[in-house]
């Protein structure tokens, strides 16, 4: 979505120090845009090291660079949600919430207030404006790197202000571009797949450091209520988990649900992990309009999930019901569904509950 009328307006690139945001900034500068880099200071454990790395990249690109301190907003919007979700027996997705409220919320507002275009990032997605002026979001050309799922909670007024220059590139092409721009070090650097604010110890250590303490211990029970073990807090478990249960049996047990009201972890066998229907709350449509539901959609229940055919129906209490053509494994409350029509992302909402087929 290159608008010649905006060519002279500065564009701010959210930079992390990785190959994607570096190439994003380099490409935009090569195209003639006035480019500035910004690093978001959130709650990164190695903040000083990251800032130093990004500042050196900006210097090599010969673009202005600044650090935007959003740690208070991040604590309120993302960290609080993350902690509360785990202690409520849900499995959160902080990246989706951060994209809506911080990266393309707080950052977008500050960038626009400063006279720049909306921010550009290194997400592997594509934007297309249709004849009506609606900006539509599509999967990235590189299916292995497509990140559209993480943007399922964005609103039209956000999407219309954003720029994703890497959407039509593959990851390999981005590495080659980086080398053409003089950055030969990225191939040797392991790409981070971790949540940015977690220490090396992971989720368990992070939650243990919070002031709010979960119930100390509770029961692990089977679907029929049989007591088979004890746990040290439901926040340490998620649907589909096999490790750490300590239940000897001829075939393994898996977590099939969490019961925060009774502080119980409910376990079952592999066959008990499969469900065909779920309920979604707070559904967000990127267009701002409810699509025609008289069709089959492709629906993802987590980032690495292969989209599965499903129908979507309006349910009670302003929720939606998603009914898959075939059962899906480990549908997890607290995660998000992303609804697609072909390779176009239509929107997403939070999974509330899986529904027994008898309902």
N, C-alpha and C positions, 0 to 999 in steps of 0.2 A: 504494500500500500504506500507507494512513494508518491507524495503529493508535491509537485514542483513549487507550489505556492508556499510551502513550508520549508523550502530548502535553506532559507536564510535564518530560520528560527533555531536557536540552540536546542540540542537534544541531549538529555542526560542518560547515561548508561549506568545501570546498577552493576557494579563490578565486584566480583568475589575473589579475583586472583586466579581463576581457572581459565582454561582454554576458551570456553564458550563466550564468556563475557568479554574476554580480551579480543577475540576475533569480531565480536559484535561492534565494539568500539572502533576497531581498525577499519572494518567495512564501511561504517557510517562516515568516518572521516575520509576515506577514499572516495566515497560518493559525493563529497563536497559539503557535508553537514558540519556546522560548528558543534563540536562534541565536548562534553564534560563528563568526567567519571565521578561516581559517588559510591562510597562504601557505607553500608548500613551497619551501624554498631548496635547489636541486639543483645544477645547474652552468650556470645561465643567464648568458650573457655580460653582460646588462644588469640584473643582479640588483637593484642599488640603485634604479634607476628603476622597476622593476616593484613592488618593495616599497612605494615611496612612492605609486604609483598605487593599489594595493590598499588601503593604509591610509586613503587619502582617501575611497575608496568606502565602506569600513567605517564611517568617521566619519559620512558622509552617511546611512548606513542606521541609525546609532546602535546598532551591535552591537560587542561586544568583538572585538579582532583580535590575532593573534599570528603570529610567524614560526617555522616548525618547520624546523630545520636537519637535512636528511637527505642532505647532500652525500656523506658517507662511504658510506652505504648505496647511494646512487645510483652512485657510482664502482665499487663492488664488483659490484653486480647488473646495472647497465645499461651503463655506459661500457665496462667490461671485455668484456662480451658483444658490444657493438657493434664494437669494434676487432678483437677476435679473429675475429669472423665475416667481416669484410671481408678480413682477411689470410689467411683460410682459403678464400677464393673463394666465400663465401656473401653473400647480400644480406639483412641483418637487418631486423627491425622493432622498434626500441627502445620504441615506445609500447605495444605489446602486453606486452612484458616488464616495463616500468615499471608498468603497471596492476596486474599480478599481484603484483609484489614490493614496490613502493613506494607508490603511491597507495592500493591496496586490500590492501597487505601491512603495511609499516611504519606508515603513517598509521593504518590501521584499528586496529592493536594499541595505538598510543599514545592514540587517541581513546577506545577502550573502557576502557583503564586509567585514563583521566581522568574516567570516569563519564558520558561522553556516549554517545548513540546512535552507530552506525556513520556514517561520513561521507556527506554528500550532495555530489553534483557536478552539473555542467551537461551531462552526457552525454544525447544524444537516444536513449534506450532506455526500455523499459517493463518493470516487474516485476509478476508476478502470482503470488500464492500459491494453489496448488490445494488440493483437499479433503484431500489427504494431508499437507499442510504443506510440500510442496516449493515452493521459490521458483523460478519459471521466468522466463527473460529473453527479451523479444521486441523486434523492431525498433521504432524510434521511428516515430511517426505521420508525420513528415516524411521521406519516403523519400530526399530529396536530402541530408539531414543525419544520417540514421541512423548511429550509431557502434557498433552492436553488434559488428561485426567486431573492434574493438580490445579487446573484453572476452571473447574466446573462450577465454582461458586461466584465467579465474576459476573458483574452486571453489565448491561449494554453501555452505560455511561463510562464504565471503566475500560472495557474492551476497545471502544471507539477512540481512546486516547493513547493506546499502546503501540509499540513497535517490536516485532520479533524477526530480526533480519536472518536468522538461521533456519527458518522453517522449510526452506527449499533445498537445504544442504544435508548431506549425510555426515555422520561423525568423522569418517575418514577424510572427507573433503574439508571439514573444518580444521583438522590437524594439518592438512597440506596448506591451507590458507595461512594458518598460524606460522608455519615455517617460511612461507613466502613473505610474510610480514617481519620475519627475523626472530621469531620466537620458536626456538628449536628444542626447548626443554620440556614441553608438555607431555610428549609421548612417554617419557621416563617417569612421569609423576603419576602415582595412582589416583584415580578419580575418587573423590569422597562420595560415598553413598549414605553417609550418616546424617542424622538430624543435627543441625548446626549447633544447638545449645547443649547437647549431651556431652558429659565427660567421657573418658575412655571406659569407665565402668558401665555405661549404658543406662537404660531406663531404671533398673532397680536401685542403683546408687543415687540417681537423681531424685527419685521419689523418697528414698530414705532420708535425704537431706532436707526435705520439706518440713515445715513446722506442724502441719496438720498430719496427725498419725492415723492410719487406718486401723480397723479392728485387729487385734493381735493375732488371733488364731481362729480357725473355723473348720467346718467339716467339708470333706470331699465325698460326694455321694453319687451313686449311679442314677440313671433316669427313673428307676423305680423306687428311689429313696434309700437304697441300701448304703450304709456308712462304710467307706473303704479306705479312708485316710484323713489326714489333717493338713491344713495349709497355714501359712503365716501371713495371709492377707490376699484378698482377691485381686489386688492391683498387680500381683506378680504373674497373672495368668491371662491368656487370651484364647479365643475360640480356635480350635485346630491344633493347639499345643499338645505335644506328646511328652517332651522331656520334663523332668522334675516332678512328676506325679508320684513316683515311688509305689506303684500299685502292681505287684507281681501277678501275672496271669499268662495263659497260653498265647493270647493275642493282645496287642497293646491297647491301652486306653488312651482316649483323647479328651480334651476339654470340649464339651459341646455347648455349654452356656455358663453364665455367671449369674448368681442370685444375690445381689447386694442387700436385699431386704432381710435375708436370712444368713448373710455372710457365708454363702456356700459356693463351692466349685462343683459343677455338675459334669460328670464324665460319661462317656459311652464308647462304643466301638466305631471303627472307620465308617460303617454304613450309617451311623447316626449323625454324621457330619453333613449329610447331603439334604438340601432343602430346595424347594421349587418356588416358594413365594416369600416376599418380605414386604414390610411397610417402610415408607420413607416420609420423613417430616421436613418441613421448611425447604420445600423444593424450589430451586432457583432455575429459571429459564434465561439463558443469555440474551434472547431477543426481547425479554420482558413480556412475552405472550405465551399462553398455553398452546402447544402445537396440536395438530389434529391427532387424537389418540387412536383413531381407527386404522392403525397400521402396526407393523412389527418394528421394534427398535432393537438396536444392539446396546447391551447394558454391561458395564464393568462394575464389579463389587470391590475391587482394590486395584492398585496401580498395575501390578503384573498379571492381572486376570485377563484372559482372552475374552473379548466381548462376546456375550451370549444373547441369542435371540429371545425377546420377551415382549409381552404386551404390558401396557401401563394403564391403570384405571384409577379414577378418583375414588378415594375411600373416605371413611368418616373422620371427623376432627381435623379437616384440612390436610389430610395425609394422602399419599398415593400408594397404591398397591402395585408391585412389580411381580408378574407371574412369568417365570421362565418356561420356555418350551421343554427344557430338560433340567433336572436337578443340578444345583451348583454346590461345590464343596466349601464348607467353613464360612458361610455368610456371617459377618461379624458386626453386631450392634456397635455404633460409634464410628465405624468406617463410613465411606461415602459411596453412593452409586453415581456413575456418570452415564448419561443417556446420549446415544449417538444415532444419527441417521446417516448411514454410510460412514464416511470419514469426517462428518461434521459433528462437533460437540454441541448438543442442544442445552445441556444443563446438568445439575446434580443436586443431591440432597443427602441427608444423614440417615443411615439405616437405623431404624428403631427396634425392629424385632423380626425374626423369621416366623412364619405362620405354619402351624401344623396343617397337613393336607385335609384333616377332618373338618377344618373351619370353613 
